[in-house]
Amino acid sequence: MTRQPFAVPAATAIRPCSILPEGRSDEPISSEQRHHPQTPPPRCRRCARCRRHGRAGSSRQRLCRAGSAAAATGTLYIASDSTAQTYSSGYHPQAGWGQKLSSYFTSRITVANRAIGGRSSRSFIEQGRLAAIHAVIRPGDHLFVQFGHNDATVGNAERYTPPADYKEYLRNDYIRATRALGATPVVVTPVSRRSYNASTGKFNVSFPAYVDAAKAVAREENAALVDLSAASRSYLDGIGVEASKGVFLWLDAGQYPNFPGGVQDNTHFQERGAVEMARLVSRSVAGLGLPISGEVVPTAAR
């Protein structure tokens, strides 16, 4: 596919959260409704206090640099679909993994969940949602990107994005354009659906062409990768097919007021599933060596 990278808008082009009006039941409720926090502290070599104590290699500066690394701050943005989005109480117990992610980070990290249902890597851009993130993202922030579920819907022209195009959107719009703003992109492979081999009881790879494309572009661009496809599949294999109903949105009639007739949904999560997927994401982040890796907490803290 021959295309130009998506233009990065000026920071004044779109007001923060201007695309998330209240009263829209399909819109996520961002934990970042408050304004963007201050830019993370500068590296020690630009620290005025350390400049008073000598050159960049001084012991005082090394100590200050280590302290800054141990206390990373910033915002973690999520660009994704309904598997990650934040749901209002009117949808309880349905939840997305992005909704629960802040519980696995210290309070120094703000999670701004911009995931929204029904969007693909392409439509998220075309609707200006990525531009809205790029308008407010700052150096030191992170952008987590998970798409694939809606990209694969061949029968829906608004959503469908061939794997080759999906790969280039990730490369140009989500990885390169985010880096150009001084922020760090993190590619997340599509989380698994409740799809399994009835003979073996093992879970299938969901959207394999998109999983492969995400891994390939992360490797080619030297971008951080959270292989949520593999991690979620391993987790589901471990608990088994029947127990996985308690992870996905399988509810009996009358069990919850918001779903009076019950539901059998093999894509979306209920509270337990969202928490487990968020845990898997955070566990992967802890091993990536990113500035925020040291801010992961082993168990949900908030």
C-alpha positions, -999 to +999 in steps of 0.1 A: +000+000+000+014+034-010+004+061+014+017+091+033+020+091+071-010+106+089-003+142+096+005+150+132-017+180+142-006+210+161-012+209+198-038+236+196-058+219+169-081+198+191-090+205+228-084+175+252-113+152+253-133+173+228-143+141+209-157+125+240-190+143+247-211+133+277-243+114+271-229+091+245-233+056+258-207+042+234-180+066+245-153+056+270-150+073+303-114+083+305-095+082+338-077+112+324-108+135+324-087+159+344-061+178+324-028+164+313-002+163+341+030+182+339+057+170+316+079+144+333+110+158+351+139+165+327+169+142+324+196+150+349+219+165+323+193+193+319+186+196+356+194+230+370+202+217+404+228+193+390+243+219+367+253+236+399+272+205+410+294+199+381+295+181+347+271+155+334+292+126+346+295+138+382+284+115+411+258+140+421+242+139+386+244+101+384+225+100+417+199+124+404+195+106+371+189+073+390+163+090+412+144+104+382+144+070+365+130+054+397+102+079+398+089+080+363+057+101+357+035+107+328+004+095+309-002+061+293-027+066+265-046+037+250-058+036+214-080+005+209-114-010+206-142-024+228-121-050+243-101-023+261-126+006+264-140+019+297-177+011+302-202+031+323-221+015+352-250+010+328-230-019+312-219-036+344-204-061+346-189-056+311-155-040+313-124-036+291-088-042+300-079-006+296-105+003+322-086-018+348-050-010+338-044+019+362-047-005+391-015-021+381+006+011+380+017+034+408-002+067+412+026+084+393+012+070+360-021+084+347-040+060+323-059+079+296-081+052+281-092+065+246-103+030+235-137+030+218-159+002+205-162-007+169-130+010+157-103-004+136-067+009+132-079+029+102-113+042+114-097+054+147-075+076+126-102+087+101-124+098+129-097+120+144-093+100+175-056+095+171-052+131+162-069+140+195-043+119+214-014+134+194-027+169+203-021+163+240+005+137+243+038+149+257+075+137+257+078+109+282+042+097+277+033+063+262+008+052+236-005+016+238-021+005+205-043-026+202-064-032+171-073-062+149-108-073+160-126-048+139-099-046+112-107-082+104-145-076+098-144-081+060-181-075+056-180-040+072-164-014+048-161+012+076-140-011+097-123-035+075-085-030+071-064-056+053-035-069+073-009-052+050-027-018+055-031-024+092+007-029+094+014+004+077-011+023+098+007+010+129+041+019+114+034+054+101+006+068+122+009+050+156+046+044+159+065+070+138+041+099+144+040+092+181+078+091+183+080+124+164+062+139+194+087+125+218+064+099+232+069+061+233+046+038+212+038+003+225+023-022+201-002-047+217-012-077+197-050-084+196-063-101+228-078-136+223-114-144+218-131-173+233-124-195+203-110-229+209-104-263+194-132-286+206-110-317+203-080-305+223-096-278+244-068-254+235-076-219+224-070-207+189-049-177+178-074-150+172-068-129+141-034-145+133-027-123+102-030-092+124-010-107+152+018-115+128+016-080+113+018-063+147+048-084+157+066-078+124+061-040+124+072-038+161+103-057+152+110-037+120+105-004+139+123-015+171+091-007+190+081-022+223+057-051+220+031-065+244+021-099+230-013-100+246-024-125+220+000-151+233-004-141+270-042-142+270-042-175+251-018-190+276-040-178+305-071-192+289-055-225+282-045-227+318-080-221+332-098-242+306-128-238+283-156-239+309-139-215+334-133-191+305-170-183+306-163-164+338-137-143+320-158-134+289-193-119+290-213-150+296-242-142+320-273-160+330-307-145+325-316-124+356-280-125+369-274-088+362-300-060+357-281-046+327-284-079+309-319-092+320-320-118+293-284-130+298-257-130+272-231-153+256-204-130+243-171-146+232-153-114+225-159-089+254-150-093+290-168-091+323-150-076+353-129-106+361-117-109+326-108-072+322-088-074+354-069-105+343-061-090+308-049-058+325-027-079+347-012-096+317-005-063+300+012-049+331+033-080+336+046-077+301+053-040+305+073-047+336+098-067+315+101-042+286+127-019+301+105+012+294+106+043+316+072+031+331+083-005+337+094+003+372+060+018+379+042-016+375+028-030+408+025-068+411-011-068+423-039-043+417-032-013+439-061+011+431 
